[in-house]
């Protein structure tokens, strides 16, 4: 069972509407916002217990998932989760293509093909970002590029942000 963002918000609005109707129709003193807060926690607990919920196909929230990329989207998010974004099948781009990968309280992995020109700009805060070749950072910025990135050439630019999490970049043909 997966709750997408629309279902989650829909259930919350239904609960809020029912509580407000019951409160005014039957003149009952119901603490609407406390009940609503409790319902939110119950829905989050149910979604975690049954495999998490996902918003867009590029968001991994409270779950574990692998995303195989053929045509890159603009942004990928790992939030309280464990996930892999596999860029190894992405062909060399015709122009500079920008992608963001955000890892927040999560364990994320980015897989790239060393034959594809890729530049990874990593920003880390209270985190661990491990690059091919053994370089890693916990605070600050680090840029990594594959050997196929040539001056003046087109490449896939990945802006990877890691906050209170772990990110590993793996080269795999």
C-alpha positions in Angstrom: 0.0 0.0 0.0 1.4 3.4 -1.0 0.0 6.8 -0.2 0.9 9.4 -2.8 0.9 13.0 -1.8 -2.6 13.6 -3.3 -4.2 10.8 -1.3 -2.5 11.9 1.9 -3.7 15.5 1.6 -7.1 14.2 0.5 -7.5 12.0 3.6 -6.4 14.9 5.9 -9.0 17.3 4.3 -11.8 14.7 4.6 -11.0 14.2 8.3 -10.9 17.9 8.8 -14.2 18.4 7.0 -15.9 15.7 8.9 -14.7 17.0 12.3 -15.8 20.5 11.5 -19.3 19.3 10.4 -19.7 17.1 13.5 -18.6 20.0 15.7 -21.1 22.5 14.3 -24.0 20.2 13.5 -24.1 18.5 16.8 -22.7 21.4 18.9 -19.9 19.1 20.3 -16.7 20.5 21.7 -14.2 18.5 19.6 -10.6 19.7 19.6 -10.4 19.7 15.8 -6.7 20.5 15.3 -5.5 18.0 18.0 -7.6 15.3 16.3 -6.2 16.4 12.9 -2.6 16.2 14.2 -3.3 12.8 15.6 -4.7 11.7 12.3 -1.6 12.9 10.5 0.6 10.9 12.8 -1.5 7.8 12.3 -1.4 8.2 8.5 2.3 8.6 8.5 2.7 5.5 10.7 0.5 3.5 8.4 2.4 4.6 5.4 5.7 3.7 7.0 4.4 0.3 8.1 3.1 -0.6 4.6 6.1 0.6 2.5 6.1 4.3 2.6 4.4 6.9 0.4 5.7 8.6 -2.7 4.9 11.9 -4.2 6.3 12.2 -7.6 8.2 9.2 -9.1 11.5 11.0 -8.3 10.7 11.3 -4.6 11.6 8.6 -2.1 10.0 9.4 1.3 10.0 7.0 4.3 10.8 4.0 2.1 13.5 2.2 0.0 13.5 2.4 -3.8 15.7 2.2 -6.8 15.2 4.6 -9.7 16.7 3.7 -13.1 17.1 6.8 -15.2 16.9 6.8 -19.0 16.0 10.4 -19.4 16.9 12.6 -16.4 14.3 14.6 -14.5 15.2 17.9 -12.9 15.2 16.7 -9.3 15.4 13.5 -7.2 14.8 13.5 -3.4 15.6 11.0 -0.7 13.9 12.0 2.6 14.1 9.7 5.6 14.7 6.8 3.2 17.2 4.6 1.4 17.5 4.8 -2.4 19.5 4.5 -5.5 19.4 6.7 -8.6 21.0 4.9 -11.5 22.3 7.3 -14.2 24.5 4.6 -15.9 22.1 4.2 -18.9 21.9 7.9 -19.6 23.4 8.7 -23.0 25.9 11.5 -23.4 23.8 14.8 -23.5 23.6 17.1 -26.4 24.0 20.1 -24.1 24.8 20.8 -20.5 22.0 19.1 -18.5 21.4 19.9 -14.9 20.0 17.5 -12.3 19.6 17.9 -8.5 19.8 15.0 -6.1 18.9 15.9 -2.5 19.6 13.4 0.3 18.1 14.5 3.7 18.3 12.1 6.7 18.8 9.3 4.2 21.2 6.9 2.7 21.5 7.5 -1.1 23.5 6.1 -3.9 24.2 7.6 -7.3 25.4 5.3 -10.1 27.1 6.8 -13.1 28.8 5.4 -16.2 32.4 6.5 -16.4 32.1 6.7 -20.2 29.4 9.4 -19.9 30.6 12.9 -19.2 29.3 13.7 -15.7 30.2 16.5 -13.3 29.0 16.1 -9.7 28.9 19.2 -7.5 28.5 17.9 -3.9 27.4 20.0 -1.0 27.5 18.3 2.4 26.5 19.4 5.9 26.7 16.9 8.9 26.9 14.2 6.3 29.1 11.7 4.5 29.6 12.0 0.7 31.8 9.3 -0.8 33.2 9.7 -4.3 34.9 7.2 -6.7 38.6 7.1 -6.0 38.2 7.3 -2.2 37.5 11.0 -1.7 34.9 11.9 0.9 33.5 15.0 2.6 31.5 15.7 5.7 31.2 19.5 5.5 31.6 21.8 2.5 31.8 21.4 -1.3 33.5 19.0 -3.6 33.4 18.6 -7.4 34.0 15.3 -9.1 34.0 14.7 -12.8 34.5 11.6 -14.9 37.5 11.3 -17.2 35.2 11.7 -20.2 34.5 15.4 -19.3 36.5 17.4 -21.8 36.9 21.2 -21.9 34.1 22.8 -23.9 32.1 19.5 -24.1 28.6 18.8 -23.0 28.0 16.9 -19.8 25.4 15.8 -17.2 25.8 18.1 -14.2 24.5 16.6 -11.0 24.1 18.9 -8.0 24.1 16.6 -5.0 23.2 18.0 -1.6 23.5 15.8 1.5 22.2 16.9 4.9 22.4 14.5 7.9 22.8 11.6 5.6 25.1 9.5 3.5 25.6 9.7 -0.3 27.8 7.3 -2.3 28.7 7.8 -5.9 29.6 4.6 -7.8 31.0 4.3 -11.3 29.6 1.3 -13.2 29.6 0.8 -17.0 
